Each structure stands twice: as C-alpha cells, then as structure tokens.
Amino acid sequence: MGNKKTRILIINCDKVRDRSCIACAKCFKAVSEKVGKFEGYDDIEIVGMTTCGDCPGLTVPKLKLVNEIVKVLERDYDKIFLGTCMVAATQTAYCPIDLNELKTTLESKFGKEVIIGTHPW
C-alpha cells in the first residue's frame, strides 16, 4: 500500500474489551506484525482506540467525540478498523450491531474508509 504512513483508529467491543481480549494485545500484535487486516500496510500508526459505546451501540456519537479530540490534538486518522472483537460479538454474543450497515454509516458520515476486523486470532 505504498510507503505512506497509515494512521488508524480502532473501535472495539465495549463488552469484550478487557474481558476476553485483555489490553487489546492481539490488535497491537497484529499491527506490529502486519497480519490480519493490517497485512500489506508498510507503516501503521494507531492514533486512537475507543469502544463502540456499548450495546446497542453508540458508535456514531462516540466517533463524533473522538473526532473533536483528534482535531484539537492535530492527530487525524486515515482509516477506521472495527475490531475483531466486534466481529466475534456479532457472531457469538448476540451483539445487535450490523457491521456492514455500521461501515456504510461511518464511511458516509465521516468520510473515512472502514475495515471490518483487525487480527486473525
């Protein structure tokens, strides 16, 4: 994907984060090793991590707040990654969020590419 640094924001599941995926260590490992959805990127910088806002999902208002903060800090990001924990939550934990619908909403509202998933574990 070129030599350009890709600055990312990771959104993770509020219920899974620090319960079954402690400290988001799998996401950090995947970024470091360029595996999973990070494969093909030369240089990745994590600008921030936040949760979906808990069930039933308050992702849009959460992302509005994140965008206000990154603007003040002059730390904009290029892409949004919806964590593998969010994928797992929709498949096994009865999470009501439709990730494809959320992807479309976030891309439309915030003008950033959204990738569903992060690490392969």
Phi, psi and omega in degrees: 000025178087180180265003181289139175290129176258120181262126188235157171240133177250129175253128181238168182286127181296328182281326184274322183305129179062018172244304177244349175235084189291130174061017181054028184300327180293321177296315179297319178297315181297320177296313182298320183266358180055050178242172182066223182287354179265358179298136178097348176271133180281316187219117182240135173238125175277114180277327180190163174224140177212171178262170179291344182104006180077165182293137009272014177104114177240044188296318182296310177297323177299315182292328174299316179294317178302315181296325176297316181294312183294332177293313179299321182275358183054050183230053182297162180234161182262322187223154176247129175249127173272118188303153175303331176297326177291321177298312180298319181297323179286334183269330187233346187241018177061029176297131183278357184284130172271107187296325178293321176293318178298317177304311180298316180298312182294318179298319180291315186284324188246352176068028179240143175292138179244131179246130180270118180104159178226281186263163182269008185257000000 
